[in-house]
């Protein structure tokens, strides 16, 4: 057989090599491209072999809800990139967030989280977990004193996004992780806005990292996916029983799509960031737009913290269009190139109106508290020529 990768060898590779070759396992056919193993189940030579496999005494594939060769290649490649011991891929980003939290908590536990979160993450924390008798405490993620107060008594886990969706708050990972560990809590970081290329939460003390791989990792609008990364102990002892018996597994085909996405992730994210920096500066000088927020702008309130934690500033910009909801809608409807969608991290530039989509469940005062106004627009900057994007925004504002 032709060469497949060695975990020992791959650990010495640099990031770009890991993105292209990490996790590769070739079959007896010596294929160049990663194979798609579209099989739901696997066969055994004997009944006794099946028995010892289900007892956990034999390391082999049993059922694709438990594990699959293509999915495992994706998991191994993402581990190499993230610097994690183990990974489980899921059917969507929200499946990853839910599984990462639900596998740890029980009735009577306490969870502390930042208030500025994606709407579905808030729903898990404020609607689902309390039904199970779990206390959720929300804090201003940028206020270290608020974290200190909330974590002055024991907690089971801490959950946060940095940068946050959609207002791009930057949270001090090292400080929050230290406070959480003193309170006996694990730290789960949703790292989707940064991507594994720009920020390594585990290096700042986080225990678990969650992704919607739909975003930058695929980044081309093709498939849903998620991932949970952490220590071998957490994955095997806490997550794996929940994962196997509740079934949020990623499909082999989507794992293959994500493997292809990882091959170009570094190139695409670098281009996203360069375009977003240019667009953020451009937007800051336009009449009819205010409160432009991008971590790479010196005007961002946590700009220095973003520089300390991230290697670059990402692909997302938020701003407020004059005229409230009506002004924002008119602006978005007048765009000719940039699409209206609730996705992000895509090759195509996308605008979203959070108040009526991703965060529409929140009461107006709750949205205002986290900086989402009726005129707020979230722009995910794609890979188009920035001069075309500038022209599109200019003509939309004129309209």
C-alpha positions as CSV (number, residue, x, y, z in Angstrom):
1,X,0.0,0.0,0.0
2,X,1.0,3.6,-0.6
3,X,1.9,5.8,2.4
4,X,-0.7,7.0,4.8
5,X,0.1,9.6,7.5
6,X,1.7,8.8,10.8
7,X,0.4,10.7,13.9
8,X,3.9,11.0,15.2
9,X,5.2,12.4,11.9
10,X,2.2,14.7,11.4
11,X,2.6,16.2,14.8
12,X,5.9,17.7,13.6
13,X,4.4,19.3,10.4
14,X,3.6,22.9,10.1
15,X,0.0,24.1,9.9
16,X,-0.3,24.3,6.1
17,X,0.9,20.7,5.7
18,X,-1.4,19.5,8.4
19,X,-4.4,21.2,6.6
20,X,-3.6,19.3,3.4
21,X,-2.3,15.9,4.6
22,X,-3.4,15.4,8.2
23,X,-5.4,12.3,9.0
24,X,-5.0,10.8,5.5
25,X,-5.6,7.0,5.5
26,X,-5.4,5.3,2.1
27,X,-7.3,2.1,1.4
28,X,-5.9,-1.0,-0.4
29,X,-6.6,0.9,-3.6
30,X,-4.0,3.6,-2.9
31,X,-6.4,6.5,-3.9
32,X,-4.9,10.0,-4.1
33,X,-8.0,11.7,-2.7
34,X,-9.5,10.8,0.6
35,X,-12.1,8.0,0.2
36,X,-15.8,8.5,1.1
37,X,-16.8,5.4,3.1
38,X,-20.6,5.6,2.5
39,X,-21.4,2.7,4.8
40,X,-23.8,2.7,7.8
41,X,-22.5,-0.5,9.3
42,X,-19.5,-2.9,9.2
43,X,-19.2,-6.7,9.2
44,X,-17.4,-9.1,11.5
45,X,-15.6,-12.3,10.8
46,X,-17.3,-14.0,13.8
47,X,-20.0,-13.3,16.4
48,X,-17.3,-13.3,19.0
49,X,-15.5,-10.4,17.2
50,X,-18.7,-8.4,17.4
51,X,-19.1,-9.2,21.1
52,X,-15.6,-8.0,22.0
53,X,-16.0,-4.9,19.8
54,X,-19.1,-3.8,21.7
55,X,-17.4,-4.5,25.0
56,X,-14.8,-1.9,23.9
57,X,-12.0,-4.5,23.8
58,X,-11.4,-4.2,20.1
59,X,-10.6,-0.9,18.3
60,X,-12.6,-1.1,15.1
61,X,-15.5,0.5,13.3
62,X,-18.9,-0.9,14.3
63,X,-21.6,1.6,13.2
64,X,-21.3,5.0,11.5
65,X,-23.2,6.6,14.3
66,X,-20.2,5.6,16.5
67,X,-17.4,6.2,13.9
68,X,-16.6,6.1,10.3
69,X,-13.2,6.1,8.4
70,X,-13.9,9.3,6.4
71,X,-15.2,11.1,9.5
72,X,-12.2,10.0,11.5
73,X,-9.9,11.4,8.9
74,X,-11.6,14.8,9.3
75,X,-11.5,14.5,13.1
76,X,-7.8,13.7,13.1
77,X,-6.9,16.6,10.7
78,X,-8.9,19.0,12.8
79,X,-7.1,17.8,16.0
80,X,-3.7,18.4,14.3
81,X,-4.8,21.9,13.4
82,X,-6.4,22.8,16.8
83,X,-3.7,21.2,18.9
84,X,-6.3,18.9,20.6
85,X,-6.0,15.3,21.8
86,X,-9.4,14.2,20.4
87,X,-12.4,15.3,18.4
88,X,-15.9,14.2,17.5
89,X,-17.5,15.6,14.4
90,X,-21.3,16.4,14.5
91,X,-24.1,16.9,12.0
92,X,-24.2,20.7,12.6
93,X,-22.6,23.4,14.7
94,X,-25.5,23.5,17.1
95,X,-25.3,19.8,17.6
96,X,-21.7,20.4,18.6
97,X,-22.6,23.1,21.1
98,X,-25.5,21.2,22.6
99,X,-23.5,17.9,22.9
100,X,-20.5,19.7,24.5
101,X,-22.8,21.2,27.2
102,X,-25.4,18.4,27.7
103,X,-22.8,15.7,28.2
104,X,-21.4,17.5,31.2
105,X,-24.4,18.9,33.1
106,X,-27.1,17.4,35.4
107,X,-29.9,18.7,37.6
108,X,-28.6,21.1,40.2
109,X,-25.6,22.2,38.2
110,X,-24.7,25.8,37.5
111,X,-23.6,27.2,34.1
112,X,-22.0,30.6,33.6
113,X,-22.0,32.1,30.1
114,X,-21.4,35.4,28.3
115,X,-24.6,37.2,27.4
116,X,-23.6,38.1,23.8
117,X,-24.2,34.8,22.0
118,X,-25.7,33.4,18.9
119,X,-29.5,33.1,19.3
120,X,-29.6,29.3,19.3
121,X,-26.8,29.1,21.9
122,X,-28.9,31.4,24.1
123,X,-31.9,29.2,23.6
124,X,-30.0,26.1,24.9
125,X,-28.7,28.1,27.9
126,X,-31.9,30.0,28.8
127,X,-34.7,27.6,27.7
128,X,-33.5,24.0,27.5
129,X,-31.0,23.7,30.4
130,X,-33.3,25.4,33.0
131,X,-36.0,22.8,32.1
132,X,-33.5,20.2,33.4
133,X,-33.1,22.0,36.6
134,X,-29.8,23.6,35.6
135,X,-29.1,27.2,36.6
136,X,-27.8,29.5,33.9
137,X,-26.1,32.8,34.8
138,X,-25.4,35.3,32.0
139,X,-22.7,38.0,32.3
140,X,-21.3,40.8,30.3
141,X,-18.5,38.9,28.6
142,X,-16.1,41.9,28.4
143,X,-16.4,42.6,32.1
144,X,-13.8,40.6,34.1
145,X,-15.3,41.7,37.4
146,X,-18.7,40.3,36.3
147,X,-17.0,36.9,35.5
148,X,-15.2,37.1,38.9
149,X,-18.5,37.7,40.7
150,X,-20.4,35.0,38.9
151,X,-17.6,32.5,39.4
152,X,-17.1,33.3,43.1
153,X,-19.1,30.2,43.8
154,X,-18.9,26.7,42.2
155,X,-20.0,26.2,38.6
156,X,-20.0,23.1,36.3
157,X,-19.1,24.8,33.1
158,X,-18.5,28.1,31.4
159,X,-19.6,28.9,27.8
160,X,-18.6,31.8,25.6
161,X,-18.0,33.0,22.1
162,X,-15.1,35.3,21.2
163,X,-15.5,37.2,18.9
164,X,-19.2,37.1,19.7
165,X,-22.1,36.8,17.3
166,X,-22.9,39.4,16.0
167,X,-21.5,42.3,18.0
168,X,-17.8,41.0,17.9
169,X,-17.1,41.3,21.6
170,X,-13.7,40.0,22.6
171,X,-13.5,38.1,25.8
172,X,-10.3,37.7,27.9
173,X,-9.8,34.0,27.5
174,X,-6.9,33.6,29.9
175,X,-8.6,35.5,32.7
176,X,-12.0,33.7,32.3
177,X,-10.4,30.3,32.1
178,X,-8.4,30.9,35.3
179,X,-11.5,32.1,37.1
180,X,-13.6,29.2,35.8
181,X,-11.0,26.5,36.8
182,X,-10.8,28.1,40.3
183,X,-14.6,27.6,40.5
184,X,-14.3,24.0,39.4
185,X,-15.8,24.6,35.9
186,X,-14.7,23.5,32.5
187,X,-14.6,26.1,29.7
188,X,-16.3,25.6,26.4
189,X,-15.4,28.1,23.7
190,X,-17.4,28.5,20.5
191,X,-14.5,29.6,18.2
192,X,-16.5,29.8,14.9
193,X,-15.9,33.5,14.2
194,X,-12.2,33.2,14.6
195,X,-11.8,29.7,13.0
196,X,-9.0,27.4,14.1
197,X,-6.6,29.4,11.9
198,X,-6.8,32.6,13.8
199,X,-7.3,31.6,17.4
200,X,-6.4,28.7,19.6
201,X,-8.6,28.7,22.8
202,X,-6.9,25.6,24.2
203,X,-3.6,27.6,24.4
204,X,-5.3,30.1,26.7
205,X,-6.7,27.5,29.1
206,X,-10.0,26.5,27.5
207,X,-11.0,22.8,27.9
208,X,-13.3,22.3,25.0
209,X,-13.6,24.0,21.6
210,X,-16.8,23.8,19.5
211,X,-17.2,24.7,15.8
212,X,-19.8,25.0,13.2
213,X,-17.7,23.6,10.4
214,X,-20.4,24.9,8.0
215,X,-18.7,28.3,8.3
216,X,-15.1,28.9,7.3
217,X,-14.0,25.2,7.3
218,X,-16.4,24.4,4.5
219,X,-16.8,28.0,3.7
220,X,-18.4,27.4,0.3
221,X,-22.1,26.8,1.1
222,X,-22.0,23.1,0.5
223,X,-22.7,21.2,3.7
224,X,-23.6,21.3,7.4
225,X,-21.2,20.2,10.1
226,X,-19.8,20.7,13.6
227,X,-16.9,19.6,15.7
228,X,-16.1,19.2,19.4
229,X,-12.4,19.1,20.5
230,X,-10.8,18.5,23.9
231,X,-8.8,16.1,25.9
232,X,-8.9,12.3,25.3
233,X,-10.4,11.9,28.8
234,X,-13.3,14.4,28.1
235,X,-14.1,12.9,24.7
236,X,-14.0,9.3,25.8
237,X,-15.5,9.6,29.3
238,X,-18.0,12.5,29.0
239,X,-18.8,13.1,25.4
240,X,-18.7,9.7,23.8
241,X,-21.5,8.0,25.7
242,X,-23.8,11.0,24.9
243,X,-22.6,11.1,21.3
244,X,-23.1,7.4,20.6
245,X,-26.6,7.2,22.2
246,X,-28.1,10.4,21.0
247,X,-26.8,10.2,17.4
248,X,-25.5,13.7,16.3
249,X,-22.8,12.1,14.1
250,X,-21.6,13.8,10.9
251,X,-22.3,12.0,7.6
252,X,-19.3,10.5,5.7
253,X,-20.0,12.7,2.7
254,X,-20.1,15.9,4.7
255,X,-16.8,14.8,6.4
256,X,-15.3,14.5,3.0
257,X,-16.5,18.0,2.0
258,X,-15.0,19.4,5.2
259,X,-11.7,17.6,4.5
260,X,-11.6,19.4,1.1
261,X,-12.4,22.7,2.9
262,X,-9.5,22.3,5.3
263,X,-7.1,22.0,2.4
264,X,-7.7,25.6,1.4
265,X,-8.8,27.0,4.8
266,X,-5.5,28.9,5.5
267,X,-5.6,30.6,2.0
268,X,-9.2,31.5,2.2
269,X,-9.2,32.9,5.8
270,X,-6.1,35.0,5.0
271,X,-8.0,36.5,2.0
272,X,-11.2,37.0,4.1
273,X,-9.2,38.9,6.7
274,X,-7.5,41.1,4.2
275,X,-10.8,41.9,2.5
276,X,-12.5,42.5,5.8
277,X,-9.8,44.9,7.1
278,X,-10.2,47.0,3.9
279,X,-14.0,46.9,4.0
280,X,-14.1,47.9,7.7
281,X,-11.9,51.0,7.0
282,X,-14.1,51.8,4.0
283,X,-17.4,51.5,5.9
284,X,-16.0,53.7,8.7
285,X,-15.9,56.7,6.3
286,X,-19.4,56.4,4.9
287,X,-22.3,58.7,5.6
288,X,-25.4,56.8,6.5
289,X,-23.4,54.2,8.5
290,X,-22.3,54.4,12.1
291,X,-20.9,52.2,14.9
292,X,-18.7,50.2,12.6
293,X,-17.2,47.4,14.7
294,X,-14.4,45.1,13.6
295,X,-11.7,43.8,15.9
296,X,-9.0,45.0,13.6
297,X,-10.0,48.6,13.9
298,X,-8.3,50.7,16.6
299,X,-11.7,52.0,17.5
300,X,-12.9,48.5,18.6
301,X,-13.1,48.6,22.4
302,X,-11.1,45.4,22.8
303,X,-8.8,45.9,19.9
304,X,-5.6,45.3,22.0
305,X,-7.0,42.1,23.5
306,X,-8.0,40.9,20.0
307,X,-4.4,41.5,18.9
308,X,-3.1,39.5,21.9
309,X,-5.4,36.5,21.3
310,X,-5.9,36.3,17.5
311,X,-3.4,36.1,14.7
312,X,-5.8,38.2,12.5
313,X,-9.2,39.7,13.0
314,X,-11.6,37.5,10.9
315,X,-14.2,38.1,8.2
316,X,-17.1,39.6,10.1
317,X,-18.0,43.3,10.4
318,X,-21.1,44.8,12.1
319,X,-22.4,48.3,11.6
320,X,-25.6,50.3,12.1
321,X,-27.5,51.8,9.1
322,X,-29.3,55.0,9.6
323,X,-33.1,54.7,9.7
324,X,-33.5,51.7,12.0
325,X,-35.1,48.6,10.6
326,X,-36.6,50.3,7.5
327,X,-33.2,51.8,6.7
328,X,-31.4,48.5,7.1
329,X,-33.9,46.6,5.0
330,X,-33.8,49.3,2.2
331,X,-30.0,49.1,2.2
332,X,-29.9,45.3,2.1
333,X,-32.6,45.0,-0.5
334,X,-30.6,47.4,-2.8
335,X,-27.4,45.4,-2.8
336,X,-26.7,43.8,-6.1
337,X,-23.7,41.6,-5.4
338,X,-23.8,40.9,-1.6
339,X,-26.4,38.3,-0.7
340,X,-29.0,38.3,2.1
341,X,-28.6,35.2,4.2
342,X,-28.0,34.1,7.7
343,X,-24.8,32.1,7.0
344,X,-21.3,33.5,7.4
345,X,-17.7,32.6,6.7
346,X,-18.6,31.9,3.0
347,X,-16.7,32.6,-0.2
348,X,-19.6,34.9,-1.1
349,X,-20.2,38.1,0.9
350,X,-23.4,38.0,3.0
351,X,-25.5,40.5,5.0
352,X,-27.7,39.6,7.8
353,X,-30.2,41.6,9.9
354,X,-29.8,40.0,13.3
355,X,-32.7,41.6,15.0
356,X,-35.2,39.9,12.7
357,X,-33.3,36.6,12.0
358,X,-30.6,35.1,14.3
359,X,-31.7,37.0,17.4
360,X,-35.4,37.6,16.6
361,X,-36.5,35.6,19.7
362,X,-34.9,38.1,22.1
363,X,-37.0,40.9,23.5
364,X,-36.0,44.4,22.2
365,X,-34.4,45.3,25.5
366,X,-32.4,42.1,25.5
367,X,-31.1,42.9,22.0
368,X,-30.3,46.4,23.0
369,X,-28.3,45.1,26.0
370,X,-25.9,43.2,23.8
371,X,-25.7,45.9,21.2
372,X,-28.1,44.7,18.5
373,X,-30.1,47.6,17.3
374,X,-32.9,47.8,14.7
375,X,-30.4,49.2,12.2
376,X,-27.6,46.7,13.0
377,X,-26.3,44.8,9.9
378,X,-23.8,41.9,10.1
379,X,-21.5,41.7,7.0
380,X,-19.6,38.5,6.3
381,X,-16.9,39.6,3.9
382,X,-16.3,37.0,1.2
383,X,-13.6,36.5,-1.4
384,X,-14.8,38.9,-4.1
385,X,-12.8,41.9,-5.3
386,X,-13.2,44.6,-2.6
387,X,-13.6,47.3,-5.2
388,X,-16.8,45.6,-6.4
389,X,-18.0,45.2,-2.8
390,X,-17.3,48.9,-2.2
391,X,-19.2,49.9,-5.3
392,X,-22.2,47.7,-4.3
393,X,-22.4,49.2,-0.8
394,X,-22.1,52.7,-2.2
395,X,-24.9,52.3,-4.7
396,X,-27.1,50.6,-2.0
397,X,-26.6,53.5,0.4
398,X,-27.5,55.9,-2.4
399,X,-30.7,54.0,-3.0
